[in-house]
Amino acid sequence: MKLIGVDIGGTGIKSALISCSRPADGSTYKIAHRSSVPTEAKYGREHIVENICKAVDNYRARTDCAVIGVGSAGDIDDATGKVTYATSALPGFTGLDLRGALKARFGGRVVVINDASAALIGEVYVGGSTGKRPMMLTLGTGLGCAMIADKEKLGCGSVLNIRLGHVVLHEGGRDCRCGKKGCAEMYVSATGIKMNAGREKVEEILFDPACAAAVDKFCADFKAVLDHACEKYDPDEILIGGGVVEMAEQWWDKLKNMCAPAVADRLKKAALGNRAALLGSAYAALNGDYGMQMSYDK
């Protein structure tokens, strides 16, 4: 069968046409084609929703897909697909019935979950992560975090969306989009790296020896976040994903060397890269106990 996966971020909206022969078997999930459109968040809620619909229309208009899985930035009520909280990175999203908006436009089955949760579902159920208590941190425009609470029953409450990005890392520090100051995601993210160096392109910063101090600061702040995560949640595996990880050769070893062995030994680069949330949202849509259920020929 074919279905559509969507990954909504503050900068871009990715979508993919995904096929699977056995919905419960993650190894059968394959991306046939993927594309992206800009979020254009500065134009507000209705414009963002319209761009999400464009991303879906890339495939929905020429297929008979009846299932759409969505991973979105922000806090999501898994049961209803409503956005309960979003920072100014997605203006106007707080309170949005995103599932309802997409069902009204496309019909069929629509599941909306947090993007970090979607990425972790992808890594565990499609990518083959074997941790018993896996946690995933996604480093993009912000810092997302999710942890599996129950691997045996996928659905509402089984994946915890942990707001690690909004733990205050530096009191009185940088202004965060959530309204607080010094939140972790303003330091441990693409945004943080750019602010450290005072430059606009992460890839240029990470590959420029003149920016070594900015990368060192990023790693030191990342270590503090990891220490907090291990102490509070005690995951047995910490998967690191997101766009910044695609350039990990410039900072990965430095970070691990800063961490205590008990933390460093848990770190693992995510296997699926920027496909994780697309595949995870699709897997969740077919297998998770999220909202209204439908029957499928498995």
PAVEXBA-620266 format. One record per residue (C-alpha): residue number from 1; x negated, y, z negated. Coordinates in steps of 0.5 Angstrom, whole numbers. Last residue first. Example, Ala and Ser with C-alpha at 12.3 -4.5 7.8 and 13.67 -1.06 7.14 Angstrom:
REM PAVEXBA-620266
<atom 2,<-27,-2,-14>> <atom 1,<-25,-9,-16>> 
END
This chain:
REM PAVEXBA-620266
<atom 298,<5,-13,-12>> <atom 297,<11,-11,-9>> <atom 296,<13,-5,-13>> <atom 295,<18,-3,-18>> <atom 294,<19,4,-21>> <atom 293,<18,7,-28>> <atom 292,<20,14,-30>> <atom 291,<15,18,-35>> <atom 290,<8,15,-35>> <atom 289,<7,8,-37>> <atom 288,<1,7,-33>> <atom 287,<0,2,-27>> <atom 286,<2,5,-20>> <atom 285,<1,13,-22>> <atom 284,<-5,11,-27>> <atom 283,<-9,8,-21>> <atom 282,<-8,14,-17>> <atom 281,<-10,19,-22>> <atom 280,<-16,15,-23>> <atom 279,<-18,14,-16>> <atom 278,<-17,22,-15>> <atom 277,<-20,23,-22>> <atom 276,<-26,19,-20>> <atom 275,<-28,21,-13>> <atom 274,<-32,27,-15>> <atom 273,<-38,22,-18>> <atom 272,<-35,15,-18>> <atom 271,<-41,12,-22>> <atom 270,<-41,16,-28>> <atom 269,<-48,17,-31>> <atom 268,<-49,14,-37>> <atom 267,<-51,16,-44>> <atom 266,<-50,12,-50>> <atom 265,<-57,10,-51>> <atom 264,<-59,18,-52>> <atom 263,<-54,18,-58>> <atom 262,<-57,13,-62>> <atom 261,<-64,15,-59>> <atom 260,<-64,22,-62>> <atom 259,<-62,27,-56>> <atom 258,<-68,32,-53>> <atom 257,<-71,26,-49>> <atom 256,<-64,25,-46>> <atom 255,<-63,32,-44>> <atom 254,<-70,33,-41>> <atom 253,<-69,26,-37>> <atom 252,<-62,29,-34>> <atom 251,<-64,36,-32>> <atom 250,<-66,36,-25>> <atom 249,<-64,29,-23>> <atom 248,<-57,31,-25>> <atom 247,<-56,35,-19>> <atom 246,<-49,31,-18>> <atom 245,<-48,31,-25>> <atom 244,<-46,38,-25>> <atom 243,<-40,37,-20>> <atom 242,<-37,32,-25>> <atom 241,<-39,26,-29>> <atom 240,<-42,24,-36>> <atom 239,<-40,17,-39>> <atom 238,<-41,17,-46>> <atom 237,<-41,9,-49>> <atom 236,<-40,7,-56>> <atom 235,<-35,13,-58>> <atom 234,<-36,15,-65>> <atom 233,<-31,20,-65>> <atom 232,<-33,25,-70>> <atom 231,<-41,24,-70>> <atom 230,<-42,22,-63>> <atom 229,<-38,28,-60>> <atom 228,<-41,33,-65>> <atom 227,<-48,30,-63>> <atom 226,<-46,30,-56>> <atom 225,<-44,38,-56>> <atom 224,<-51,40,-60>> <atom 223,<-54,36,-54>> <atom 222,<-51,40,-49>> <atom 221,<-53,46,-52>> <atom 220,<-60,44,-52>> <atom 219,<-59,42,-45>> <atom 218,<-56,48,-42>> <atom 217,<-62,52,-46>> <atom 216,<-67,48,-43>> <atom 215,<-64,49,-36>> <atom 214,<-64,57,-37>> <atom 213,<-71,57,-39>> <atom 212,<-73,53,-33>> <atom 211,<-70,58,-28>> <atom 210,<-77,60,-25>> <atom 209,<-78,53,-23>> <atom 208,<-72,54,-19>> <atom 207,<-68,47,-17>> <atom 206,<-63,48,-23>> <atom 205,<-62,55,-21>> <atom 204,<-61,54,-14>> <atom 203,<-56,48,-15>> <atom 202,<-52,52,-20>> <atom 201,<-51,58,-15>> <atom 200,<-49,65,-18>> <atom 199,<-54,68,-22>> <atom 198,<-55,71,-29>> <atom 197,<-59,65,-31>> <atom 196,<-56,63,-37>> <atom 195,<-49,65,-34>> <atom 194,<-50,61,-28>> <atom 193,<-51,55,-33>> <atom 192,<-45,56,-37>> <atom 191,<-40,57,-31>> <atom 190,<-43,50,-29>> <atom 189,<-41,47,-35>> <atom 188,<-44,46,-42>> <atom 187,<-45,54,-44>> <atom 186,<-38,57,-44>> <atom 185,<-35,50,-44>> <atom 184,<-38,50,-51>> <atom 183,<-33,55,-54>> <atom 182,<-37,62,-56>> <atom 181,<-31,66,-57>> <atom 180,<-24,65,-57>> <atom 179,<-19,67,-52>> <atom 178,<-18,61,-48>> <atom 177,<-22,64,-42>> <atom 176,<-28,64,-47>> <atom 175,<-32,70,-49>> <atom 174,<-39,69,-50>> <atom 173,<-41,68,-57>> <atom 172,<-38,70,-64>> <atom 171,<-40,64,-67>> <atom 170,<-44,59,-62>> <atom 169,<-41,52,-61>> <atom 168,<-34,53,-62>> <atom 167,<-30,47,-60>> <atom 166,<-26,49,-54>> <atom 165,<-30,44,-49>> <atom 164,<-29,39,-54>> <atom 163,<-21,39,-53>> <atom 162,<-20,32,-53>> <atom 161,<-15,29,-48>> <atom 160,<-14,22,-51>> <atom 159,<-12,16,-46>> <atom 158,<-7,11,-49>> <atom 157,<-2,16,-51>> <atom 156,<3,15,-45>> <atom 155,<0,10,-41>> <atom 154,<-5,4,-40>> <atom 153,<-4,-1,-45>> <atom 152,<-10,-6,-46>> <atom 151,<-15,-1,-46>> <atom 150,<-12,3,-52>> <atom 149,<-16,9,-55>> <atom 148,<-20,11,-48>> <atom 147,<-23,18,-49>> <atom 146,<-23,24,-45>> <atom 145,<-27,31,-45>> <atom 144,<-27,36,-40>> <atom 143,<-32,42,-40>> <atom 142,<-31,48,-35>> <atom 141,<-32,50,-28>> <atom 140,<-35,43,-27>> <atom 139,<-38,38,-33>> <atom 138,<-34,32,-34>> <atom 137,<-35,29,-41>> <atom 136,<-32,22,-41>> <atom 135,<-31,17,-47>> <atom 134,<-31,10,-48>> <atom 133,<-29,6,-54>> <atom 132,<-30,-2,-51>> <atom 131,<-35,0,-46>> <atom 130,<-35,-4,-40>> <atom 129,<-34,1,-34>> <atom 128,<-32,-2,-28>> <atom 127,<-31,4,-23>> <atom 126,<-23,3,-22>> <atom 125,<-21,1,-29>> <atom 124,<-26,5,-33>> <atom 123,<-29,10,-28>> <atom 122,<-22,12,-25>> <atom 121,<-19,12,-32>> <atom 120,<-24,17,-35>> <atom 119,<-23,21,-29>> <atom 118,<-16,21,-30>> <atom 117,<-16,23,-37>> <atom 116,<-21,29,-35>> <atom 115,<-16,31,-30>> <atom 114,<-10,31,-35>> <atom 113,<-4,27,-33>> <atom 112,<1,28,-27>> <atom 111,<5,22,-25>> <atom 110,<10,23,-19>> <atom 109,<14,17,-16>> <atom 108,<18,19,-10>> <atom 107,<21,26,-8>> <atom 106,<16,31,-4>> <atom 105,<18,38,-6>> <atom 104,<23,37,-12>> <atom 103,<18,31,-14>> <atom 102,<12,36,-14>> <atom 101,<16,42,-18>> <atom 100,<18,37,-23>> <atom 99,<11,34,-24>> <atom 98,<8,41,-25>> <atom 97,<13,43,-30>> <atom 96,<9,49,-32>> <atom 95,<9,51,-39>> <atom 94,<2,54,-39>> <atom 93,<0,54,-31>> <atom 92,<1,62,-31>> <atom 91,<-6,63,-29>> <atom 90,<-10,57,-28>> <atom 89,<-17,59,-30>> <atom 88,<-14,63,-35>> <atom 87,<-13,57,-40>> <atom 86,<-8,52,-39>> <atom 85,<-3,49,-44>> <atom 84,<3,45,-45>> <atom 83,<3,43,-37>> <atom 82,<9,39,-36>> <atom 81,<8,32,-33>> <atom 80,<14,29,-37>> <atom 79,<11,23,-41>> <atom 78,<4,25,-40>> <atom 77,<5,32,-43>> <atom 76,<-1,36,-40>> <atom 75,<-7,40,-43>> <atom 74,<-10,44,-38>> <atom 73,<-14,42,-31>> <atom 72,<-10,37,-27>> <atom 71,<-10,30,-25>> <atom 70,<-5,28,-20>> <atom 69,<-2,21,-18>> <atom 68,<3,21,-12>> <atom 67,<7,15,-10>> <atom 66,<12,15,-4>> <atom 65,<7,15,2>> <atom 64,<10,14,8>> <atom 63,<5,18,12>> <atom 62,<4,24,17>> <atom 61,<7,29,12>> <atom 60,<4,26,6>> <atom 59,<-3,26,8>> <atom 58,<-5,34,8>> <atom 57,<2,35,5>> <atom 56,<-1,33,-1>> <atom 55,<-7,39,-1>> <atom 54,<-1,44,2>> <atom 53,<3,42,-4>> <atom 52,<-3,44,-9>> <atom 51,<-4,50,-5>> <atom 50,<4,52,-6>> <atom 49,<3,51,-13>> <atom 48,<-3,55,-14>> <atom 47,<1,61,-10>> <atom 46,<6,60,-15>> <atom 45,<2,60,-21>> <atom 44,<-2,66,-20>> <atom 43,<-6,70,-14>> <atom 42,<-13,69,-18>> <atom 41,<-12,62,-18>> <atom 40,<-14,61,-11>> <atom 39,<-14,54,-11>> <atom 38,<-18,53,-5>> <atom 37,<-16,47,-1>> <atom 36,<-20,40,-1>> <atom 35,<-20,33,4>> <atom 34,<-20,26,3>> <atom 33,<-20,20,7>> <atom 32,<-19,12,7>> <atom 31,<-21,12,-1>> <atom 30,<-21,5,-3>> <atom 29,<-17,2,-9>> <atom 28,<-18,-6,-9>> <atom 27,<-23,-6,-14>> <atom 26,<-18,-3,-19>> <atom 25,<-14,-9,-19>> <atom 24,<-7,-8,-22>> <atom 23,<-5,-5,-15>> <atom 22,<-7,-11,-11>> <atom 21,<-8,-9,-4>> <atom 20,<-10,-1,-5>> <atom 19,<-10,5,0>> <atom 18,<-12,12,-2>> <atom 17,<-11,18,2>> <atom 16,<-14,23,-2>> <atom 15,<-13,30,-5>> <atom 14,<-18,35,-8>> <atom 13,<-16,42,-10>> <atom 12,<-21,47,-11>> <atom 11,<-24,53,-16>> <atom 10,<-20,52,-23>> <atom 9,<-19,45,-22>> <atom 8,<-13,40,-19>> <atom 7,<-15,33,-17>> <atom 6,<-10,30,-13>> <atom 5,<-9,22,-11>> <atom 4,<-4,20,-5>> <atom 3,<-1,13,-4>> <atom 2,<-2,7,1>> <atom 1,<0,0,0>> 
END
